Amino acid sequence: MSNFSRLCAILLCTSPLMSYASDNSPSTATSTNTTQTSKTQESESEKYFPSTWGVGIGMRRADIPYATEADVVTDVMPLIEFENDYFFIDGLEAGVHLWSHQEHQVNLYTRFRFVDIPQEYQNQTQSDAFDFGVQYRFQKDGLEADVAFLSDGDKRYYAYTRTQYHWTAGDWQLNPYAEFQWKGDSFNEHYYGLDQIDPGAGLAFSAGLNTRYHLASNLYLLANFGVTRLEDDIYDLPTIENQYQLESFFGFGFYPDAKRPNTNPIPKESGEFLRVAHGWATPSNLNDILTGNAKGDRYNNQMTSLFYGIPLTDNLFTLPIDLYFTAGGVWHHDSEVQDNLAEGVIGVKAFYTFDLGWRFRLGVAEGLSYVSDVTYIEGSELDEKDYRPSKLLNYLDFSFDVNLGDVFNHAPLQNAWLGYSIHHRSGIFETSSAFGRIKGGSNYNTIYVQWHF
């Protein structure tokens, strides 16, 4: 096997930039708790919109440090941001608060790493990964310092320590950072020595700047720049061509309007929600579904889902658009061609309500979906296209519903909605290594009931 073939089979390299590309301003658990306590004293029955949320998308560009003909690789990456007292999602890293006190946190933590090899090999290798571990975080004013210990799926360990500062001036939010990454000898031997050469443990260094510029209302431009220096022992390997790796990200996103903060209580009709849905697979693509030309799945594969929504704002771009952070669990039922399997989803969903005597809503969601195993409806399509399936894909949801209180003229049902939605997973047309560089995915037609409280 050639060095590059082996490289494509097991290569994995760390990329710090996109792990926190959303560049959110820090907020300690204490300040959050203090604010909520103050609001609770004002009115125990009132809840307020959170101040940390967002959804964005953009293009990441990175140098390829390996000895290949291609010099750079690009990715389209969606980003989600949300934080409350229990967990946070920030770009492509996330954590659950195990303990917090004043400026200190200990988090159960995950962070995504990119595979920077030529894109034509990325579908077959699919070495991108979320790694898991534990993180300690210190926050005070604009300063934020992290230490994390992580492992890949085969218990190859590495750690990092990162210091960054959050600075705001006018329409600009700037976040310079510096990071040291320690990688164990088994990590370096496997991913850089290709299980043939043991370069030993090593220390790499990264630094850069994440920026966000406020254009208007909830619209922001994102631009991030970073450089990573590989340790000398890694640079001396025959598969490595460049010791320095440059990367950048340009995109846009929707975040709270810094000039018009939403400090109003959450109306009950825009409160948290639970949604129960049941759906049927279809081999048809989105265009066929939206034009009424969808076909049924001959094996009648079905799914049942439960989603929970947390309100973010009821005023997007000064329009009456309700925005929610949503998370859901999906159970794909067994059939003649597949076993039972589970799916997890996180996303941000927007609703626009219009009144025609009865209230109707149009909804759209963007997020991430991960399945425990690839469904038949998805796998069969990708087999026809000669793609290797990816468990992690982009998630979209399109919905249309009607208020049941209006339909039945019954006040107790004013917060209940009956609707139809499309549950969609896809790889964004081969544009993202995070989704396996695939074109295709799966669709389910679903009916649901949603209750706000």
C-alpha positions in Angstrom: 0.0 0.0 0.0 1.4 3.5 -0.9 2.0 6.1 1.7 -0.9 8.2 0.3 -3.3 5.3 0.2 -2.5 4.6 3.8 -2.8 8.3 4.5 -6.3 8.3 3.0 -7.3 5.3 5.0 -6.5 6.6 8.5 -5.4 10.3 8.3 -6.8 12.7 10.8 -5.6 16.2 11.7 -6.7 18.7 14.4 -8.3 22.0 13.3 -8.9 24.5 16.1 -10.4 27.3 14.1 -14.0 26.1 13.4 -14.4 24.6 16.8 -15.4 28.0 18.0 -16.0 29.9 14.8 -19.2 31.4 16.1 -17.2 33.8 18.3 -19.7 34.2 21.0 -19.1 36.5 23.9 -18.4 34.6 27.2 -21.0 34.4 29.9 -20.2 32.8 33.2 -22.7 30.5 35.0 -22.8 33.0 37.8 -23.8 36.0 35.7 -26.5 33.9 34.0 -27.8 32.7 37.3 -27.7 36.2 38.8 -29.6 37.6 35.8 -32.2 34.9 36.0 -32.6 35.3 39.8 -33.2 39.0 39.4 -35.8 38.4 36.7 -37.4 35.7 38.9 -37.7 38.3 41.7 -39.5 40.6 39.3 -42.0 38.0 38.4 -41.8 34.3 39.1 -44.3 33.5 36.3 -42.3 35.3 33.6 -39.6 33.8 31.4 -37.2 35.8 29.2 -35.6 35.2 25.8 -31.9 34.0 26.0 -29.1 36.3 24.9 -26.9 33.6 23.4 -28.1 32.0 20.2 -27.4 31.9 16.5 -27.3 30.0 13.2 -24.9 30.5 10.4 -23.2 29.0 7.4 -20.0 29.7 5.4 -17.0 28.3 3.6 -13.9 27.0 5.4 -10.6 26.9 3.4 -7.5 25.0 4.8 -4.1 24.2 3.6 -3.3 20.5 3.2 -0.1 19.8 5.2 0.5 16.4 3.5 2.6 15.5 0.5 -0.2 15.5 -2.1 -0.7 17.2 -5.4 -3.6 19.3 -4.0 -2.6 22.2 -1.8 -6.0 23.3 -0.3 -9.4 21.9 0.6 -12.7 23.7 1.1 -15.8 22.9 3.1 -19.3 24.4 3.5 -20.1 24.3 7.2 -23.3 25.1 9.1 -22.9 26.6 12.6 -25.3 26.6 15.6 -24.9 28.6 18.8 -26.9 28.3 22.0 -26.2 28.4 25.7 -28.3 28.0 28.9 -27.6 26.9 32.5 -27.2 23.3 31.5 -25.2 23.1 28.2 -23.7 25.1 25.4 -23.2 24.7 21.6 -20.7 27.0 20.0 -20.0 26.3 16.3 -18.5 22.8 16.2 -17.9 22.3 19.9 -20.4 21.6 22.6 -20.5 20.8 26.3 -22.8 19.8 29.2 -22.1 21.6 32.5 -21.2 19.0 35.1 -20.2 21.7 37.7 -20.1 25.5 37.7 -19.3 28.1 40.3 -18.7 31.7 39.7 -16.1 32.0 36.9 -15.3 28.2 36.8 -16.9 25.3 34.9 -16.3 21.6 34.4 -18.0 20.3 31.2 -18.6 17.0 29.5 -17.2 18.1 26.2 -17.0 17.3 22.5 -15.1 19.0 19.7 -15.0 18.4 15.9 -11.8 17.7 13.9 -11.4 18.1 10.2 -9.5 15.9 7.8 -7.5 18.1 5.5 -6.8 15.8 2.5 -7.9 16.2 -1.1 -11.7 16.2 -1.3 -11.9 13.4 -3.8 -10.7 11.0 -1.1 -12.9 12.2 1.7 -16.0 10.2 1.0 -14.2 6.9 1.4 -11.9 7.8 4.3 -14.5 9.8 6.4 -12.0 10.4 9.1 -13.7 13.5 10.4 -14.8 13.0 14.0 -16.4 14.4 17.1 -14.0 13.5 19.9 -15.2 13.4 23.5 -13.7 14.2 26.9 -13.7 16.6 29.8 -13.1 20.4 29.7 -12.3 22.9 32.4 -13.2 26.5 31.6 -12.4 29.8 33.4 -14.2 33.0 32.4 -13.7 36.5 33.8 -14.8 39.7 32.0 -13.6 39.2 28.4 -11.0 36.6 29.2 -11.6 32.9 28.6 -9.2 30.0 29.3 -9.9 26.3 28.6 -8.1 23.0 29.3 -9.5 19.9 27.8 -8.5 16.2 27.7 -10.0 14.2 24.8 -9.9 10.8 23.0 -10.8 9.5 19.6 -13.0 6.5 19.2 -10.0 4.1 19.7 -8.7 5.7 22.9 -5.9 7.7 21.4 -5.5 10.6 23.7 -4.7 14.3 23.2 -5.2 17.5 25.1 -5.2 21.3 24.5 -5.0 24.5 26.5 -6.6 27.6 24.9 -6.7 31.2 25.9 -8.9 33.8 24.1 -10.2 37.2 24.6 -13.6 38.6 23.6 -13.5 42.2 22.6 -16.4 44.3 21.2 -16.1 47.7 19.5 -19.0 49.2 17.7 -20.3 46.7 15.1 -17.2 44.5 15.5 -16.7 41.5 17.8 -13.1 40.3 17.8 -11.8 37.1 19.4 -8.0 36.5 19.2 -6.9 33.1 20.5 -3.8 31.0 21.1 -3.7 27.3 21.7 -1.3 24.5 22.5 -2.2 20.9 21.5 -0.5 18.0 23.1 -0.9 14.7 21.3 0.1 11.3 22.8 2.6 9.0 21.1 -0.2 6.5 20.0 -2.1 9.4 18.5 0.9 10.7 16.5 2.0 7.2 15.5 -1.4 6.2 14.1 -2.5 9.5 12.4 0.9 10.9 11.3 3.2 7.9 11.3 0.5 5.8 9.6 1.2 2.9 12.1 4.7 2.6 10.5 6.7 5.3 12.2 6.5 6.4 15.8 7.4 10.1 16.1 6.5 10.1 19.8 4.3 12.6 21.6 4.4 16.2 20.6 3.2 19.7 21.1 1.7 21.8 18.2 0.7 25.4 18.4 -2.2 27.4 16.9 -3.2 31.0 16.9 -5.7 33.2 15.1 -8.6 35.6 15.1 -12.3 35.0 14.9 -14.4 38.0 14.0 -18.0 38.9 13.6 -19.3 42.1 12.0 -22.9 43.4 12.5 -24.4 44.4 9.2 -28.0 45.1 10.1 -30.7 43.8 12.5 -30.0 40.1 13.1 -27.6 39.7 10.1 -23.8 39.3 10.8 -20.8 38.6 8.6 -18.3 36.0 9.9 -14.5 35.9 9.1 -12.0 33.7 10.9 -8.3 33.2 10.3 -5.8 30.8 11.9 -2.4 29.1 11.6 -1.2 25.8 13.1 2.5 24.9 13.5 3.1 21.1 13.6 5.9 19.9 15.8 9.3 19.2 14.3 9.1 15.4 14.6 5.8 15.4 12.7 7.2 17.7 10.0 10.2 15.3 9.5 7.8 12.5 8.5 7.9 11.5 4.8 4.1 12.1 4.4 4.3 15.7 5.6 5.1 18.5 3.2 4.2 21.7 5.2 4.9 22.5 8.8 2.5 25.4 8.9 -1.2 25.1 8.0 -3.3 28.2 7.2 -7.1 28.1 7.5 -9.9 30.6 7.1 -13.7 30.8 7.2 -16.0 33.3 5.6 -19.8 33.3 6.0 -22.9 34.9 7.5 -25.3 34.2 10.3 -28.3 35.3 12.3 -27.7 36.4 15.9 -29.3 38.7 18.5 -29.3 42.3 17.4 -26.7 43.9 19.6 -28.3 47.3 19.1 -31.8 46.2 20.0 -31.7 43.5 22.7 -34.9 41.6 23.3 -35.6 42.0 27.1 -39.4 41.4 26.9 -40.9 38.4 28.7 -41.8 35.4 26.5 -45.5 35.4 25.5 -47.2 32.1 26.4 -48.1 31.4 22.8 -44.4 31.6 21.9 -43.2 29.5 24.8 -41.5 26.2 24.9 -43.0 23.4 22.9 -43.2 19.6 22.5 -43.8 18.1 19.1 -44.8 14.5 18.5 -44.6 13.3 14.9 -45.0 10.2 12.8 -43.6 9.8 9.3 -43.3 7.7 6.2 -40.2 7.4 4.1 -40.2 8.4 0.4 -37.5 7.8 -2.2 -38.4 11.2 -3.8 -36.2 14.3 -3.6 -37.3 17.6 -2.0 -38.3 19.1 -5.4 -40.7 16.2 -6.1 -42.2 16.4 -2.6 -42.7 20.2 -2.7 -44.4 19.9 -6.1 -46.7 17.1 -5.1 -45.0 14.3 -7.0 -43.7 12.3 -4.1 -43.7 8.5 -4.3 -44.2 6.0 -1.5 -41.5 3.7 -0.1 -42.3 0.2 -1.3 -41.1 -1.2 2.1 -43.2 1.3 4.1 -40.3 2.4 6.4 -41.6 4.6 9.2 -40.3 6.9 12.0 -41.7 8.4 15.2 -40.1 11.6 16.7 -40.3 13.8 19.8 -38.9 17.3 19.6 -38.5 19.9 22.3 -38.2 23.6 21.5 -36.8 26.6 23.5 -37.8 30.1 22.3 -35.0 32.4 21.2 -36.9 35.4 19.9 -40.3 36.4 18.5 -38.9 39.2 16.4 -36.4 38.4 13.6 -35.4 41.2 11.3 -38.2 43.3 12.9 -40.7 40.8 11.5 -43.1 38.6 13.6 -40.9 35.5 13.2 -40.7 33.1 16.1 -37.3 31.4 16.4 -36.5 28.3 18.5 -33.6 26.1 19.4 -34.9 22.6 19.0 -33.6 19.1 19.9 -35.2 15.8 19.1 -35.0 12.1 19.2 -36.2 10.0 16.3 -37.0 6.2 16.3 -36.8 4.5 13.0 -39.0 1.4 13.1 -37.8 -2.0 11.9 -39.1 -3.3 8.6 -38.4 -5.9 6.0 -35.1 -4.2 5.1 -33.9 -2.5 8.2 -33.6 -2.9 12.0 -34.7 -0.4 14.6 -32.4 2.5 14.8 -32.2 5.9 16.5 -31.5 9.4 15.3 -30.6 12.6 17.2 -31.2 16.1 15.9 -30.3 19.6 17.0 -31.3 22.7 15.1 -32.8 26.2 14.9 -36.3 26.6 13.6 -38.3 29.6 12.5 -42.1 30.0 12.3 -44.0 32.7 10.4 -47.7 33.0 11.4 -50.4 34.4 9.2 -54.1 34.8 9.9 -56.8 33.8 7.5 -59.6 33.5 10.0 -57.7 30.5 11.3 -54.0 30.9 12.2 -51.5 29.1 9.9 -47.8 28.8 10.2 -44.9 28.1 7.8 -41.8 26.7 9.4 -38.2 25.9 8.4 -35.3 24.4 10.5 -31.6 24.1 9.9 -29.4 21.8 12.0 -27.4 18.6 12.3 -28.6 15.0 12.4 -26.8 11.8 13.5 -28.1 8.3 13.1 -26.9 5.2 15.0 -27.0 3.3 11.6 -27.9 4.4 8.1 -31.5 3.9 7.2 -32.5 1.8 4.2 -34.1 4.7 2.4 -30.9 6.6 2.7 -28.4 3.8 2.1 -30.1 2.5 -1.0 -30.0 5.8 -2.7 -26.3 6.3 -1.9 -25.4 2.8 -3.0 -26.9 3.7 -6.4 -24.6 6.8 -6.6 -21.6 4.8 -5.3 -21.2 6.9 -2.1 -20.1 5.6 1.3 -23.0 6.8 3.6 -22.3 9.2 6.5 -24.0 9.0 9.9 -23.7 12.8 10.4 -25.6 14.9 7.9 -27.2 18.3 7.5 -30.8 18.5 8.8 -33.7 20.5 7.3 -37.3 20.6 8.4 -40.1 22.2 6.4 -43.5 22.5 8.0 -47.0 23.8 7.6 -49.6 23.7 10.5 -52.9 25.2 11.7 -54.0 26.3 15.1 -56.4 23.7 16.6 -58.0 26.3 18.9 -59.1 28.3 15.9 -60.3 25.2 14.0 -62.5 24.0 16.9 -63.2 27.5 18.4 -62.0 26.1 21.7 -59.9 28.3 23.9 -58.0 25.4 25.7 -56.5 24.4 22.3 -55.1 27.8 21.5 -51.5 26.6 22.0 -52.0 23.4 20.0 -51.0 23.0 16.3 -51.7 20.2 13.9 -49.4 20.0 10.9 -47.3 18.4 8.1 -43.5 18.4 7.9 -40.7 17.1 5.8 -37.9 15.5 7.8 -34.8 15.8 5.6 -31.1 14.7 5.8 -28.5 15.5 3.2 -24.8 16.2 2.5 -25.2 19.6 1.0 -24.3 18.5 -2.5 -20.8 17.1 -1.8 -19.6 20.5 -0.4 -18.7 19.3 3.1 -16.2 16.8 4.4 -18.1 16.8 7.7 -21.0 15.1 5.9 -18.8 12.6 4.0 -18.8 14.5 0.7 -22.0 12.9 -0.4 -24.9 14.1 -2.6 -28.2 12.7 -1.4 -29.8 11.7 1.8 -33.3 10.8 2.9 -36.8 12.3 3.2 -39.8 11.5 5.4 -43.3 12.9 5.1 -44.7 13.4 8.7 -47.7 14.6 10.5 -47.4 16.1 13.9 -49.1 17.7 16.9 -47.2 20.6 18.6 -48.1 22.0 22.0 -46.7 25.3 23.4 -46.5 25.9 27.2 
